[in-house]
Every structure is written in C-alpha cells, then in structure tokens.
Amino acid sequence: MALLDDVKVALRISASNTSFNTEINDLISAAQRDLQVSGIKVTDTSDPLIKRAITTYCKAYFGYDNPDADRLIKAYQMLKLHLMLSTEYNTEAVTDAT
C-alpha cells in the first residue's frame, strides 16, 4: 500500500476519494522535509517510525478545526525528537570507498 493510501486510512478517508489527495500529498512532503531539516537522515517511508511520524504530522495538520491538533502536534514533536536523538536515524550510512 502506498504512503498516500496509508495516510488516507489514518485520516478516515476512503482510498477511492481523491478530492483530498493534493492536500495530503503536500502534508506528506512537508512532514518529510521537516524531518530532514531537523537532522533526520533516514526518511525511508517503509520504516515504521518514519511512517508513524509522517502519519501523525498529517493527522495534526489536516483540515480545519481539528480538536486533536494540539495533542497530535505534541506527539509528532516527541517522535521527531526521539528520531533526532537516535544515531540510527540522524547519521548517514558509511560506505567503504575502496
């Protein structure tokens, strides 16, 4: 399943409903960029923690008058901090150049 479809499921939007695809794709891109500028080098969307961070970001910022927005933003920020502090996510893989 593509990341867009996974996020739509988390947002309780039918996979066949394409009317929000542009907004959701923009949120996915914003989440990925936010992780990158925060020093997180590993942004593979198949990684469960990266996927959860992106999904939480999208749930926090999707739509208007979201009563859960503050809670979800805090959850995203805490997960991002966890990723930032982990050497598994904040350093690039070293390859042998020989």
Secondary structure as GFF3:
##gff-version 3
##sequence-region A 1 98
A	DSSP	alpha_helix	3	10	.	.	.	ID=ss1
A	DSSP	alpha_helix	21	37	.	.	.	ID=ss2
A	DSSP	alpha_helix	48	61	.	.	.	ID=ss3
A	DSSP	alpha_helix	69	85	.	.	.	ID=ss4
A	DSSP	alpha_helix	87	90	.	.	.	ID=ss5
###
